Amino acid sequence: MSDAELDRLAERAAEFGAAGHGMAEIYDAHHAFHLALLAPAATTWDIRVLTRLWRAGERYIRIGFGQLDPDPAEHQRRGEAHGELVAAFRTRDPATVSTAVERHLARNETIALAALS
C-alpha cells in the first residue's frame, strides 16, 4: 500500500473522530476504510465473503455503536482506534499489522457486547 493511500486512510480515520459524525454518518466510509486496508492482500472472493459478513452484522454494529454516539470520548476513541490501524499498516510488518487488527477487533467486540447488553 502506498504512503499516499495510507495518508488518505489516516485522514479518514481522523474524520471518524469528529464529534458531529455519528455511526450513521460514518458507517459506509468506515466499511470502505476497512476494505481499503484489506485490498492489497484480499482476493475478490475474500472481499465478497467479508462484505457479506459485514452486512450481516451491520444492524448490531449500528445499534450498539450508535448508542455510544452521545459520548464525545467515543468519537475520539473511534478516530484513535482507526489511526492506530493505519500506523500499524505503515510499518509494513505482518506481525505488527496482525496484532493491531486483532486488538481492534477484540476492543470492538467488548464495546459492542457492552452496548447491546
Biopython code that builds the backbone (N, CA, C, O; Angstrom):
import numpy as np
from Bio.PDB.StructureBuilder import StructureBuilder

atoms = [
    (1, "MET", "N", (0.855, -1.165, 0.000)),
    (1, "MET", "CA", (0.000, 0.000, 0.000)),
    (1, "MET", "C", (0.905, 1.233, 0.000)),
    (1, "MET", "O", (1.866, 1.307, 0.765)),
    (2, "SER", "N", (0.596, 2.171, -0.840)),
    (2, "SER", "CA", (1.446, 3.358, -0.964)),
    (2, "SER", "C", (1.290, 4.287, 0.238)),
    (2, "SER", "O", (0.290, 4.254, 0.953)),
    (3, "ASP", "N", (2.310, 5.113, 0.432)),
    (3, "ASP", "CA", (2.233, 6.107, 1.504)),
    (3, "ASP", "C", (1.068, 7.058, 1.267)),
    (3, "ASP", "O", (0.403, 7.472, 2.217)),
    (4, "ALA", "N", (0.813, 7.409, 0.004)),
    (4, "ALA", "CA", (-0.298, 8.315, -0.321)),
    (4, "ALA", "C", (-1.640, 7.698, 0.086)),
    (4, "ALA", "O", (-2.504, 8.389, 0.625)),
    (5, "GLU", "N", (-1.813, 6.402, -0.171)),
    (5, "GLU", "CA", (-3.056, 5.723, 0.222)),
    (5, "GLU", "C", (-3.170, 5.665, 1.738)),
    (5, "GLU", "O", (-4.252, 5.870, 2.287)),
    (6, "LEU", "N", (-2.073, 5.390, 2.410)),
    (6, "LEU", "CA", (-2.096, 5.371, 3.879)),
    (6, "LEU", "C", (-2.391, 6.768, 4.430)),
    (6, "LEU", "O", (-3.089, 6.895, 5.436)),
    (7, "ASP", "N", (-1.875, 7.806, 3.792)),
    (7, "ASP", "CA", (-2.188, 9.174, 4.208)),
    (7, "ASP", "C", (-3.682, 9.448, 4.061)),
    (7, "ASP", "O", (-4.301, 10.040, 4.944)),
    (8, "ARG", "N", (-4.251, 9.016, 2.948)),
    (8, "ARG", "CA", (-5.692, 9.205, 2.718)),
    (8, "ARG", "C", (-6.512, 8.466, 3.777)),
    (8, "ARG", "O", (-7.505, 8.991, 4.280)),
    (9, "LEU", "N", (-6.091, 7.251, 4.108)),
    (9, "LEU", "CA", (-6.799, 6.480, 5.129)),
    (9, "LEU", "C", (-6.632, 7.106, 6.516)),
    (9, "LEU", "O", (-7.553, 7.050, 7.331)),
    (10, "ALA", "N", (-5.478, 7.698, 6.789)),
    (10, "ALA", "CA", (-5.269, 8.381, 8.069)),
    (10, "ALA", "C", (-6.216, 9.577, 8.188)),
    (10, "ALA", "O", (-6.740, 9.849, 9.268)),
    (11, "GLU", "N", (-6.433, 10.287, 7.089)),
    (11, "GLU", "CA", (-7.384, 11.402, 7.101)),
    (11, "GLU", "C", (-8.795, 10.899, 7.373)),
    (11, "GLU", "O", (-9.547, 11.505, 8.137)),
    (12, "ARG", "N", (-9.140, 9.797, 6.747)),
    (12, "ARG", "CA", (-10.461, 9.207, 7.002)),
    (12, "ARG", "C", (-10.608, 8.799, 8.458)),
    (12, "ARG", "O", (-11.643, 9.048, 9.076)),
    (13, "ALA", "N", (-9.576, 8.175, 9.002)),
    (13, "ALA", "CA", (-9.612, 7.743, 10.405)),
    (13, "ALA", "C", (-9.845, 8.937, 11.314)),
    (13, "ALA", "O", (-10.622, 8.853, 12.265)),
    (14, "ALA", "N", (-9.184, 10.039, 11.030)),
    (14, "ALA", "CA", (-9.369, 11.247, 11.848)),
    (14, "ALA", "C", (-10.805, 11.742, 11.745)),
    (14, "ALA", "O", (-11.360, 12.221, 12.734)),
    (15, "GLU", "N", (-11.416, 11.636, 10.573)),
    (15, "GLU", "CA", (-12.809, 12.057, 10.398)),
    (15, "GLU", "C", (-13.752, 11.228, 11.267)),
    (15, "GLU", "O", (-14.777, 11.732, 11.727)),
    (16, "PHE", "N", (-13.411, 9.965, 11.491)),
    (16, "PHE", "CA", (-14.259, 9.118, 12.335)),
    (16, "PHE", "C", (-14.338, 9.674, 13.752)),
    (16, "PHE", "O", (-15.297, 9.404, 14.476)),
    (17, "GLY", "N", (-13.332, 10.449, 14.148)),
    (17, "GLY", "CA", (-13.293, 11.013, 15.490)),
    (17, "GLY", "C", (-13.994, 12.343, 15.629)),
    (17, "GLY", "O", (-14.069, 12.882, 16.733)),
    (18, "ALA", "N", (-14.514, 12.895, 14.537)),
    (18, "ALA", "CA", (-15.196, 14.193, 14.609)),
    (18, "ALA", "C", (-16.463, 14.080, 15.449)),
    (18, "ALA", "O", (-17.249, 13.149, 15.275)),
    (19, "ALA", "N", (-16.654, 15.016, 16.347)),
    (19, "ALA", "CA", (-17.781, 14.971, 17.282)),
    (19, "ALA", "C", (-19.130, 14.930, 16.568)),
    (19, "ALA", "O", (-20.070, 14.312, 17.068)),
    (20, "GLY", "N", (-19.241, 15.568, 15.423)),
    (20, "GLY", "CA", (-20.517, 15.619, 14.725)),
    (20, "GLY", "C", (-20.825, 14.412, 13.868)),
    (20, "GLY", "O", (-21.902, 14.331, 13.279)),
    (21, "HIS", "N", (-19.900, 13.475, 13.789)),
    (21, "HIS", "CA", (-20.107, 12.301, 12.945)),
    (21, "HIS", "C", (-20.497, 11.100, 13.792)),
    (21, "HIS", "O", (-19.653, 10.484, 14.443)),
    (22, "GLY", "N", (-21.767, 10.779, 13.778)),
    (22, "GLY", "CA", (-22.237, 9.596, 14.484)),
    (22, "GLY", "C", (-22.072, 8.363, 13.629)),
    (22, "GLY", "O", (-21.615, 8.437, 12.488)),
    (23, "MET", "N", (-22.442, 7.243, 14.181)),
    (23, "MET", "CA", (-22.292, 5.969, 13.479)),
    (23, "MET", "C", (-23.024, 5.993, 12.141)),
    (23, "MET", "O", (-22.516, 5.464, 11.152)),
    (24, "ALA", "N", (-24.200, 6.593, 12.097)),
    (24, "ALA", "CA", (-24.957, 6.630, 10.843)),
    (24, "ALA", "C", (-24.191, 7.386, 9.754)),
    (24, "ALA", "O", (-24.230, 7.001, 8.585)),
    (25, "GLU", "N", (-23.499, 8.455, 10.134)),
    (25, "GLU", "CA", (-22.769, 9.268, 9.159)),
    (25, "GLU", "C", (-21.473, 8.607, 8.679)),
    (25, "GLU", "O", (-21.067, 8.796, 7.532)),
    (26, "ILE", "N", (-20.838, 7.847, 9.540)),
    (26, "ILE", "CA", (-19.531, 7.280, 9.160)),
    (26, "ILE", "C", (-19.594, 5.828, 8.710)),
    (26, "ILE", "O", (-18.589, 5.285, 8.252)),
    (27, "TYR", "N", (-20.748, 5.190, 8.828)),
    (27, "TYR", "CA", (-20.798, 3.747, 8.630)),
    (27, "TYR", "C", (-20.252, 3.318, 7.267)),
    (27, "TYR", "O", (-19.389, 2.442, 7.206)),
    (28, "ASP", "N", (-20.728, 3.904, 6.192)),
    (28, "ASP", "CA", (-20.278, 3.480, 4.857)),
    (28, "ASP", "C", (-18.801, 3.796, 4.643)),
    (28, "ASP", "O", (-18.072, 2.995, 4.058)),
    (29, "ALA", "N", (-18.354, 4.972, 5.119)),
    (29, "ALA", "CA", (-16.936, 5.328, 4.996)),
    (29, "ALA", "C", (-16.081, 4.383, 5.841)),
    (29, "ALA", "O", (-14.963, 4.036, 5.459)),
    (30, "HIS", "N", (-16.611, 3.976, 6.977)),
    (30, "HIS", "CA", (-15.918, 3.046, 7.856)),
    (30, "HIS", "C", (-15.734, 1.693, 7.167)),
    (30, "HIS", "O", (-14.662, 1.093, 7.237)),
    (31, "HIS", "N", (-16.769, 1.229, 6.514)),
    (31, "HIS", "CA", (-16.689, -0.030, 5.781)),
    (31, "HIS", "C", (-15.658, 0.091, 4.659)),
    (31, "HIS", "O", (-14.828, -0.802, 4.484)),
    (32, "ALA", "N", (-15.704, 1.180, 3.903)),
    (32, "ALA", "CA", (-14.750, 1.405, 2.814)),
    (32, "ALA", "C", (-13.317, 1.491, 3.339)),
    (32, "ALA", "O", (-12.385, 1.017, 2.688)),
    (33, "PHE", "N", (-13.141, 2.096, 4.517)),
    (33, "PHE", "CA", (-11.822, 2.199, 5.153)),
    (33, "PHE", "C", (-11.237, 0.810, 5.383)),
    (33, "PHE", "O", (-10.090, 0.544, 5.023)),
    (34, "HIS", "N", (-12.027, -0.065, 5.979)),
    (34, "HIS", "CA", (-11.533, -1.412, 6.268)),
    (34, "HIS", "C", (-11.283, -2.212, 4.990)),
    (34, "HIS", "O", (-10.310, -2.962, 4.907)),
    (35, "LEU", "N", (-12.145, -2.056, 4.006)),
    (35, "LEU", "CA", (-11.908, -2.744, 2.731)),
    (35, "LEU", "C", (-10.631, -2.243, 2.067)),
    (35, "LEU", "O", (-9.895, -3.027, 1.468)),
    (36, "ALA", "N", (-10.366, -0.956, 2.166)),
    (36, "ALA", "CA", (-9.142, -0.403, 1.574)),
    (36, "ALA", "C", (-7.897, -0.979, 2.246)),
    (36, "ALA", "O", (-6.894, -1.238, 1.581)),
    (37, "LEU", "N", (-7.961, -1.179, 3.563)),
    (37, "LEU", "CA", (-6.821, -1.784, 4.258)),
    (37, "LEU", "C", (-6.600, -3.227, 3.793)),
    (37, "LEU", "O", (-5.463, -3.690, 3.697)),
    (38, "LEU", "N", (-7.681, -3.919, 3.512)),
    (38, "LEU", "CA", (-7.588, -5.318, 3.095)),
    (38, "LEU", "C", (-7.227, -5.494, 1.621)),
    (38, "LEU", "O", (-6.651, -6.511, 1.236)),
    (39, "ALA", "N", (-7.562, -4.514, 0.810)),
    (39, "ALA", "CA", (-7.486, -4.645, -0.648)),
    (39, "ALA", "C", (-6.172, -5.216, -1.185)),
    (39, "ALA", "O", (-6.213, -6.076, -2.065)),
    (40, "PRO", "N", (-5.011, -4.776, -0.696)),
    (40, "PRO", "CA", (-3.774, -5.301, -1.283)),
    (40, "PRO", "C", (-3.568, -6.805, -1.078)),
    (40, "PRO", "O", (-2.853, -7.442, -1.851)),
    (41, "ALA", "N", (-4.185, -7.367, -0.051)),
    (41, "ALA", "CA", (-3.954, -8.773, 0.256)),
    (41, "ALA", "C", (-5.168, -9.659, -0.017)),
    (41, "ALA", "O", (-5.053, -10.885, -0.015)),
    (42, "ALA", "N", (-6.320, -9.051, -0.249)),
    (42, "ALA", "CA", (-7.548, -9.828, -0.364)),
    (42, "ALA", "C", (-7.875, -10.150, -1.821)),
    (42, "ALA", "O", (-7.638, -9.350, -2.726)),
    (43, "THR", "N", (-8.418, -11.325, -2.012)),
    (43, "THR", "CA", (-8.917, -11.699, -3.334)),
    (43, "THR", "C", (-10.350, -11.193, -3.474)),
    (43, "THR", "O", (-10.955, -10.736, -2.504)),
    (44, "THR", "N", (-10.876, -11.277, -4.668)),
    (44, "THR", "CA", (-12.277, -10.906, -4.896)),
    (44, "THR", "C", (-13.186, -11.751, -4.017)),
    (44, "THR", "O", (-14.165, -11.253, -3.461)),
    (45, "TRP", "N", (-12.860, -13.020, -3.896)),
    (45, "TRP", "CA", (-13.644, -13.930, -3.054)),
    (45, "TRP", "C", (-13.588, -13.484, -1.588)),
    (45, "TRP", "O", (-14.616, -13.457, -0.911)),
    (46, "ASP", "N", (-12.405, -13.139, -1.099)),
    (46, "ASP", "CA", (-12.271, -12.666, 0.281)),
    (46, "ASP", "C", (-13.177, -11.463, 0.519)),
    (46, "ASP", "O", (-13.917, -11.420, 1.502)),
    (47, "ILE", "N", (-13.116, -10.497, -0.374)),
    (47, "ILE", "CA", (-13.916, -9.277, -0.233)),
    (47, "ILE", "C", (-15.403, -9.601, -0.256)),
    (47, "ILE", "O", (-16.177, -9.031, 0.513)),
    (48, "ARG", "N", (-15.804, -10.511, -1.134)),
    (48, "ARG", "CA", (-17.216, -10.905, -1.211)),
    (48, "ARG", "C", (-17.679, -11.522, 0.106)),
    (48, "ARG", "O", (-18.731, -11.151, 0.626)),
    (49, "VAL", "N", (-16.912, -12.451, 0.645)),
    (49, "VAL", "CA", (-17.283, -13.115, 1.899)),
    (49, "VAL", "C", (-17.282, -12.119, 3.060)),
    (49, "VAL", "O", (-18.222, -12.078, 3.854)),
    (50, "LEU", "N", (-16.232, -11.327, 3.148)),
    (50, "LEU", "CA", (-16.150, -10.363, 4.248)),
    (50, "LEU", "C", (-17.250, -9.309, 4.172)),
    (50, "LEU", "O", (-17.768, -8.879, 5.202)),
    (51, "THR", "N", (-17.603, -8.897, 2.978)),
    (51, "THR", "CA", (-18.686, -7.919, 2.831)),
    (51, "THR", "C", (-20.015, -8.514, 3.268)),
    (51, "THR", "O", (-20.823, -7.836, 3.903)),
    (52, "ARG", "N", (-20.242, -9.766, 2.933)),
    (52, "ARG", "CA", (-21.482, -10.421, 3.400)),
    (52, "ARG", "C", (-21.510, -10.517, 4.924)),
    (52, "ARG", "O", (-22.541, -10.260, 5.546)),
    (53, "LEU", "N", (-20.394, -10.882, 5.513)),
    (53, "LEU", "CA", (-20.334, -10.959, 6.979)),
    (53, "LEU", "C", (-20.526, -9.574, 7.600)),
    (53, "LEU", "O", (-21.231, -9.421, 8.598)),
    (54, "TRP", "N", (-19.892, -8.576, 6.997)),
    (54, "TRP", "CA", (-20.018, -7.202, 7.476)),
    (54, "TRP", "C", (-21.489, -6.779, 7.452)),
    (54, "TRP", "O", (-22.003, -6.241, 8.433)),
    (55, "ARG", "N", (-22.150, -7.024, 6.338)),
    (55, "ARG", "CA", (-23.559, -6.635, 6.192)),
    (55, "ARG", "C", (-24.453, -7.424, 7.153)),
    (55, "ARG", "O", (-25.447, -6.895, 7.651)),
    (56, "ALA", "N", (-24.106, -8.679, 7.412)),
    (56, "ALA", "CA", (-24.908, -9.487, 8.337)),
    (56, "ALA", "C", (-24.868, -8.916, 9.751)),
    (56, "ALA", "O", (-25.855, -9.001, 10.482)),
    (57, "GLY", "N", (-23.753, -8.346, 10.132)),
    (57, "GLY", "CA", (-23.633, -7.768, 11.476)),
    (57, "GLY", "C", (-23.959, -6.289, 11.545)),
    (57, "GLY", "O", (-23.903, -5.684, 12.616)),
    (58, "GLU", "N", (-24.304, -5.699, 10.392)),
    (58, "GLU", "CA", (-24.481, -4.253, 10.312)),
    (58, "GLU", "C", (-25.482, -3.704, 11.324)),
    (58, "GLU", "O", (-25.198, -2.702, 11.980)),
    (59, "ARG", "N", (-26.632, -4.330, 11.464)),
    (59, "ARG", "CA", (-27.657, -3.782, 12.370)),
    (59, "ARG", "C", (-27.146, -3.739, 13.807)),
    (59, "ARG", "O", (-27.453, -2.805, 14.548)),
    (60, "TYR", "N", (-26.365, -4.749, 14.205)),
    (60, "TYR", "CA", (-25.864, -4.789, 15.570)),
    (60, "TYR", "C", (-24.786, -3.732, 15.784)),
    (60, "TYR", "O", (-24.699, -3.125, 16.852)),
    (61, "ILE", "N", (-23.978, -3.524, 14.771)),
    (61, "ILE", "CA", (-22.935, -2.500, 14.861)),
    (61, "ILE", "C", (-23.587, -1.124, 14.928)),
    (61, "ILE", "O", (-23.214, -0.296, 15.759)),
    (62, "ARG", "N", (-24.554, -0.882, 14.060)),
    (62, "ARG", "CA", (-25.223, 0.422, 14.050)),
    (62, "ARG", "C", (-25.944, 0.677, 15.367)),
    (62, "ARG", "O", (-25.876, 1.783, 15.905)),
    (63, "ILE", "N", (-26.627, -0.324, 15.887)),
    (63, "ILE", "CA", (-27.345, -0.160, 17.153)),
    (63, "ILE", "C", (-26.361, 0.010, 18.304)),
    (63, "ILE", "O", (-26.445, 0.972, 19.068)),
    (64, "GLY", "N", (-25.438, -0.922, 18.421)),
    (64, "GLY", "CA", (-24.508, -0.907, 19.552)),
    (64, "GLY", "C", (-23.641, 0.326, 19.594)),
    (64, "GLY", "O", (-23.578, 1.014, 20.613)),
    (65, "PHE", "N", (-22.968, 0.613, 18.489)),
    (65, "PHE", "CA", (-22.062, 1.761, 18.471)),
    (65, "PHE", "C", (-22.836, 3.066, 18.353)),
    (65, "PHE", "O", (-22.366, 4.107, 18.813)),
    (66, "GLY", "N", (-24.022, 3.024, 17.738)),
    (66, "GLY", "CA", (-24.861, 4.218, 17.663)),
    (66, "GLY", "C", (-25.292, 4.703, 19.032)),
    (66, "GLY", "O", (-25.448, 5.905, 19.245)),
    (67, "GLN", "N", (-25.485, 3.777, 19.963)),
    (67, "GLN", "CA", (-25.864, 4.154, 21.333)),
    (67, "GLN", "C", (-24.746, 4.941, 22.014)),
    (67, "GLN", "O", (-24.992, 5.670, 22.975)),
    (68, "LEU", "N", (-23.531, 4.794, 21.520)),
    (68, "LEU", "CA", (-22.393, 5.482, 22.129)),
    (68, "LEU", "C", (-22.152, 6.860, 21.532)),
    (68, "LEU", "O", (-21.292, 7.596, 22.016)),
    (69, "ASP", "N", (-22.898, 7.229, 20.482)),
    (69, "ASP", "CA", (-22.692, 8.500, 19.802)),
    (69, "ASP", "C", (-22.749, 9.727, 20.720)),
    (69, "ASP", "O", (-21.983, 10.666, 20.505)),
    (70, "PRO", "N", (-23.620, 9.760, 21.731)),
    (70, "PRO", "CA", (-23.667, 10.959, 22.583)),
    (70, "PRO", "C", (-22.384, 11.212, 23.388)),
    (70, "PRO", "O", (-22.177, 12.319, 23.885)),
    (71, "ASP", "N", (-21.543, 10.217, 23.516)),
    (71, "ASP", "CA", (-20.319, 10.343, 24.320)),
    (71, "ASP", "C", (-19.174, 10.879, 23.469)),
    (71, "ASP", "O", (-18.702, 10.178, 22.574)),
    (72, "PRO", "N", (-18.706, 12.126, 23.730)),
    (72, "PRO", "CA", (-17.600, 12.681, 22.935)),
    (72, "PRO", "C", (-16.333, 11.825, 22.998)),
    (72, "PRO", "O", (-15.552, 11.806, 22.047)),
    (73, "ALA", "N", (-16.127, 11.125, 24.099)),
    (73, "ALA", "CA", (-14.943, 10.271, 24.229)),
    (73, "ALA", "C", (-15.008, 9.112, 23.232)),
    (73, "ALA", "O", (-13.972, 8.627, 22.777)),
    (74, "GLU", "N", (-16.211, 8.672, 22.893)),
    (74, "GLU", "CA", (-16.366, 7.589, 21.924)),
    (74, "GLU", "C", (-15.909, 8.047, 20.543)),
    (74, "GLU", "O", (-15.281, 7.282, 19.811)),
    (75, "HIS", "N", (-16.216, 9.275, 20.190)),
    (75, "HIS", "CA", (-15.789, 9.790, 18.887)),
    (75, "HIS", "C", (-14.260, 9.841, 18.827)),
    (75, "HIS", "O", (-13.656, 9.450, 17.828)),
    (76, "GLN", "N", (-13.657, 10.316, 19.885)),
    (76, "GLN", "CA", (-12.195, 10.375, 19.940)),
    (76, "GLN", "C", (-11.610, 8.973, 19.862)),
    (76, "GLN", "O", (-10.621, 8.749, 19.164)),
    (77, "ARG", "N", (-12.216, 8.028, 20.574)),
    (77, "ARG", "CA", (-11.738, 6.644, 20.562)),
    (77, "ARG", "C", (-11.814, 6.073, 19.151)),
    (77, "ARG", "O", (-10.896, 5.376, 18.719)),
    (78, "ARG", "N", (-12.902, 6.361, 18.423)),
    (78, "ARG", "CA", (-13.051, 5.852, 17.053)),
    (78, "ARG", "C", (-11.921, 6.367, 16.167)),
    (78, "ARG", "O", (-11.309, 5.608, 15.416)),
    (79, "GLY", "N", (-11.657, 7.649, 16.265)),
    (79, "GLY", "CA", (-10.587, 8.218, 15.445)),
    (79, "GLY", "C", (-9.237, 7.619, 15.785)),
    (79, "GLY", "O", (-8.467, 7.248, 14.900)),
    (80, "GLU", "N", (-8.957, 7.528, 17.085)),
    (80, "GLU", "CA", (-7.664, 6.985, 17.523)),
    (80, "GLU", "C", (-7.515, 5.519, 17.157)),
    (80, "GLU", "O", (-6.450, 5.097, 16.707)),
    (81, "ALA", "N", (-8.570, 4.741, 17.345)),
    (81, "ALA", "CA", (-8.502, 3.306, 17.058)),
    (81, "ALA", "C", (-8.185, 3.054, 15.583)),
    (81, "ALA", "O", (-7.415, 2.151, 15.254)),
    (82, "HIS", "N", (-8.775, 3.847, 14.708)),
    (82, "HIS", "CA", (-8.518, 3.655, 13.276)),
    (82, "HIS", "C", (-7.182, 4.261, 12.872)),
    (82, "HIS", "O", (-6.531, 3.778, 11.945)),
    (83, "GLY", "N", (-6.777, 5.308, 13.559)),
    (83, "GLY", "CA", (-5.441, 5.856, 13.334)),
    (83, "GLY", "C", (-4.364, 4.859, 13.713)),
    (83, "GLY", "O", (-3.331, 4.766, 13.050)),
    (84, "GLU", "N", (-4.610, 4.106, 14.793)),
    (84, "GLU", "CA", (-3.664, 3.064, 15.211)),
    (84, "GLU", "C", (-3.537, 1.978, 14.144)),
    (84, "GLU", "O", (-2.447, 1.453, 13.912)),
    (85, "LEU", "N", (-4.642, 1.648, 13.505)),
    (85, "LEU", "CA", (-4.572, 0.648, 12.426)),
    (85, "LEU", "C", (-3.692, 1.153, 11.286)),
    (85, "LEU", "O", (-2.838, 0.426, 10.780)),
    (86, "VAL", "N", (-3.912, 2.406, 10.889)),
    (86, "VAL", "CA", (-3.100, 2.964, 9.800)),
    (86, "VAL", "C", (-1.625, 2.969, 10.198)),
    (86, "VAL", "O", (-0.762, 2.628, 9.389)),
    (87, "ALA", "N", (-1.335, 3.355, 11.439)),
    (87, "ALA", "CA", (0.058, 3.378, 11.910)),
    (87, "ALA", "C", (0.673, 1.977, 11.837)),
    (87, "ALA", "O", (1.834, 1.825, 11.458)),
    (88, "ALA", "N", (-0.103, 0.964, 12.197)),
    (88, "ALA", "CA", (0.401, -0.406, 12.119)),
    (88, "ALA", "C", (0.668, -0.805, 10.668)),
    (88, "ALA", "O", (1.687, -1.430, 10.373)),
    (89, "PHE", "N", (-0.239, -0.448, 9.770)),
    (89, "PHE", "CA", (-0.050, -0.781, 8.360)),
    (89, "PHE", "C", (1.153, -0.051, 7.778)),
    (89, "PHE", "O", (1.806, -0.564, 6.869)),
    (90, "ARG", "N", (1.455, 1.139, 8.290)),
    (90, "ARG", "CA", (2.618, 1.890, 7.801)),
    (90, "ARG", "C", (3.930, 1.154, 8.078)),
    (90, "ARG", "O", (4.913, 1.342, 7.360)),
    (91, "THR", "N", (3.946, 0.321, 9.116)),
    (91, "THR", "CA", (5.170, -0.418, 9.435)),
    (91, "THR", "C", (5.477, -1.472, 8.371)),
    (91, "THR", "O", (6.622, -1.885, 8.188)),
    (92, "ARG", "N", (4.426, -1.888, 7.681)),
    (92, "ARG", "CA", (4.537, -2.935, 6.661)),
    (92, "ARG", "C", (5.093, -4.244, 7.240)),
    (92, "ARG", "O", (5.681, -5.061, 6.530)),
    (93, "ASP", "N", (4.890, -4.412, 8.533)),
    (93, "ASP", "CA", (5.327, -5.620, 9.228)),
    (93, "ASP", "C", (4.096, -6.480, 9.510)),
    (93, "ASP", "O", (3.224, -6.063, 10.271)),
    (94, "PRO", "N", (4.005, -7.670, 8.913)),
    (94, "PRO", "CA", (2.815, -8.509, 9.086)),
    (94, "PRO", "C", (2.467, -8.799, 10.547)),
    (94, "PRO", "O", (1.287, -8.818, 10.897)),
    (95, "ALA", "N", (3.439, -9.020, 11.387)),
    (95, "ALA", "CA", (3.151, -9.319, 12.793)),
    (95, "ALA", "C", (2.547, -8.099, 13.494)),
    (95, "ALA", "O", (1.615, -8.235, 14.287)),
    (96, "THR", "N", (3.069, -6.924, 13.204)),
    (96, "THR", "CA", (2.543, -5.693, 13.807)),
    (96, "THR", "C", (1.113, -5.450, 13.341)),
    (96, "THR", "O", (0.244, -5.094, 14.137)),
    (97, "VAL", "N", (0.876, -5.644, 12.042)),
    (97, "VAL", "CA", (-0.464, -5.451, 11.486)),
    (97, "VAL", "C", (-1.434, -6.459, 12.099)),
    (97, "VAL", "O", (-2.536, -6.096, 12.511)),
    (98, "SER", "N", (-1.030, -7.704, 12.156)),
    (98, "SER", "CA", (-1.889, -8.751, 12.717)),
    (98, "SER", "C", (-2.269, -8.441, 14.158)),
    (98, "SER", "O", (-3.434, -8.566, 14.538)),
    (99, "THR", "N", (-1.297, -8.042, 14.952)),
    (99, "THR", "CA", (-1.566, -7.705, 16.351)),
    (99, "THR", "C", (-2.529, -6.527, 16.455)),
    (99, "THR", "O", (-3.446, -6.541, 17.277)),
    (100, "ALA", "N", (-2.323, -5.511, 15.626)),
    (100, "ALA", "CA", (-3.189, -4.324, 15.667)),
    (100, "ALA", "C", (-4.620, -4.667, 15.254)),
    (100, "ALA", "O", (-5.574, -4.187, 15.866)),
    (101, "VAL", "N", (-4.771, -5.488, 14.229)),
    (101, "VAL", "CA", (-6.114, -5.873, 13.774)),
    (101, "VAL", "C", (-6.811, -6.711, 14.843)),
    (101, "VAL", "O", (-7.989, -6.498, 15.130)),
    (102, "GLU", "N", (-6.094, -7.654, 15.427)),
    (102, "GLU", "CA", (-6.683, -8.478, 16.488)),
    (102, "GLU", "C", (-7.101, -7.618, 17.679)),
    (102, "GLU", "O", (-8.170, -7.831, 18.251)),
    (103, "ARG", "N", (-6.275, -6.658, 18.053)),
    (103, "ARG", "CA", (-6.593, -5.753, 19.167)),
    (103, "ARG", "C", (-7.826, -4.910, 18.814)),
    (103, "ARG", "O", (-8.708, -4.714, 19.651)),
    (104, "HIS", "N", (-7.882, -4.420, 17.585)),
    (104, "HIS", "CA", (-9.016, -3.616, 17.117)),
    (104, "HIS", "C", (-10.316, -4.422, 17.208)),
    (104, "HIS", "O", (-11.323, -3.935, 17.723)),
    (105, "LEU", "N", (-10.282, -5.640, 16.711)),
    (105, "LEU", "CA", (-11.476, -6.480, 16.733)),
    (105, "LEU", "C", (-11.886, -6.848, 18.158)),
    (105, "LEU", "O", (-13.075, -6.854, 18.476)),
    (106, "ALA", "N", (-10.927, -7.151, 19.007)),
    (106, "ALA", "CA", (-11.238, -7.514, 20.394)),
    (106, "ALA", "C", (-11.864, -6.334, 21.142)),
    (106, "ALA", "O", (-12.830, -6.509, 21.884)),
    (107, "ARG", "N", (-11.310, -5.134, 20.946)),
    (107, "ARG", "CA", (-11.895, -3.949, 21.596)),
    (107, "ARG", "C", (-13.311, -3.712, 21.101)),
    (107, "ARG", "O", (-14.214, -3.422, 21.886)),
    (108, "ASN", "N", (-13.499, -3.838, 19.783)),
    (108, "ASN", "CA", (-14.842, -3.617, 19.231)),
    (108, "ASN", "C", (-15.840, -4.643, 19.729)),
    (108, "ASN", "O", (-17.001, -4.319, 19.980)),
    (109, "GLU", "N", (-15.392, -5.870, 19.871)),
    (109, "GLU", "CA", (-16.295, -6.904, 20.399)),
    (109, "GLU", "C", (-16.707, -6.553, 21.825)),
    (109, "GLU", "O", (-17.885, -6.660, 22.168)),
    (110, "THR", "N", (-15.768, -6.142, 22.648)),
    (110, "THR", "CA", (-16.071, -5.774, 24.029)),
    (110, "THR", "C", (-17.038, -4.602, 24.077)),
    (110, "THR", "O", (-18.003, -4.619, 24.840)),
    (111, "ILE", "N", (-16.781, -3.590, 23.267)),
    (111, "ILE", "CA", (-17.635, -2.407, 23.241)),
    (111, "ILE", "C", (-19.027, -2.759, 22.751)),
    (111, "ILE", "O", (-20.020, -2.336, 23.343)),
    (112, "ALA", "N", (-19.109, -3.532, 21.675)),
    (112, "ALA", "CA", (-20.410, -3.909, 21.113)),
    (112, "ALA", "C", (-21.217, -4.739, 22.101)),
    (112, "ALA", "O", (-22.414, -4.504, 22.265)),
    (113, "LEU", "N", (-20.596, -5.692, 22.753)),
    (113, "LEU", "CA", (-21.318, -6.525, 23.720)),
    (113, "LEU", "C", (-21.820, -5.676, 24.892)),
    (113, "LEU", "O", (-22.941, -5.878, 25.360)),
    (114, "ALA", "N", (-21.028, -4.754, 25.360)),
    (114, "ALA", "CA", (-21.455, -3.879, 26.457)),
    (114, "ALA", "C", (-22.606, -2.995, 26.030)),
    (114, "ALA", "O", (-23.560, -2.803, 26.783)),
    (115, "ALA", "N", (-22.522, -2.451, 24.816)),
    (115, "ALA", "CA", (-23.563, -1.550, 24.326)),
    (115, "ALA", "C", (-24.888, -2.293, 24.088)),
    (115, "ALA", "O", (-25.961, -1.717, 24.266)),
    (116, "LEU", "N", (-24.817, -3.547, 23.693)),
    (116, "LEU", "CA", (-26.005, -4.307, 23.397)),
    (116, "LEU", "C", (-26.608, -5.002, 24.611)),
    (116, "LEU", "O", (-27.729, -5.506, 24.546)),
    (117, "SER", "N", (-25.876, -5.030, 25.705)),
    (117, "SER", "CA", (-26.406, -5.741, 26.878)),
    (117, "SER", "C", (-27.339, -4.874, 27.698)),
    (117, "SER", "O", (-27.867, -5.325, 28.714)),
]
sb = StructureBuilder()
sb.init_structure("model")
sb.init_model(0)
sb.init_chain("A")
sb.init_seg("    ")
for serial, (resi, resn, name, xyz) in enumerate(atoms, 1):
    if name == "N":
        sb.init_residue(resn, " ", resi, " ")
    sb.init_atom(name, np.array(xyz, "f"), 0.0, 1.0, " ", f" {name:<3s}", serial, name[0])
structure = sb.get_structure()
